[in-house]
Amino acid sequence: MMKRKILALSLCLCLIVGLLGACGSKTTGKDGGKVIKIGVFEPFTGENGGGGFQEALGMRYANKVYPTVEIGGDTYTIELVEADNKSDKTEAVSAAQSLISSDVALVLGSYGSGVSIAAGEIFADAKVPAIGASCTNPQVTLGNEYYFRVCFLDPFQGTVMANYAFQENAKTAAVITQLGDDYSSGLGNFFVEAFEKLAGAGSVVSKEQFQTNQTDFKAILTNVKAANPDVIFAPSSIATAPLIIKQARELGITSVIMAGDTWENSTIIDNAGEHADGIVLSTFFDEGDP
């Protein structure tokens, strides 16, 4: 899992080298050396804190492996400036503004499409390029000439999961998404669209939504159980995943449970325990990486 994260961040570094050559934010360090500041725009706290911290660790590691960059024949030390967007759209704007005030040359992040979308205008107005390693919603980069990414998009991810479900003989599906979350609702909608094209209109037999920070899912899962779908697609956060998995199994739901790339985190297995067996998810993959 960590290798795939580092691969994405290595791709980020390839983009960074090209972008830094065009950026004007180059400063002098305390020792008189030349410095370029790179903003780390991630959720270190809040609902997506686990994923944001995981991504930030990759960025810190990349900075350790590549502490300098050559631009125009000069060597610059790369300094990371971290800002916590707290998994919140309002806080994301403040975090983005703090990075701009810190005179960063470019920004990496964020884990979580919603906060990335919220901060996009701030980066564009300041003409500071941002590169997302895992923000998969199309709206992150749509119409924003300063936002880039190195990951796949949710229309692709949702279609892949729908294809997998159908190929595994699923004829009906239920979809559970988080109300107001751009990633969850967007990916859920793309799955619905793709699955109904394959299995026919009405094949998505239940669509349920839950609130941010909700911990009791028994009511919506009872509705899902009554619909008796072959599969459940529930794109959600690392914190929410084990709760949905455990409560579904405790209610006697035997449907295959599936989700997107956010579920590629070992803490979900740790917290869901034996109930995590058989869970299906999509994630970044490099066939050349053993």
TAVEN-V282612 format. One line per field, one symbol per residue. burial: # if it has 9 or more other C-alpha atoms within 8 Angstrom, else .. Layout:
# TAVEN-V282612
burial: ???
This chain:
# TAVEN-V282612
burial: ...###.#####...##.##..#.##.#....#####################.##.###.##...#.#.#...###############.##########...#####################...###########.##..#.##########.#######.##...##########..#######.###.###..#...####.###......##.######.#.#####################.#...###########..##..#...#....##........
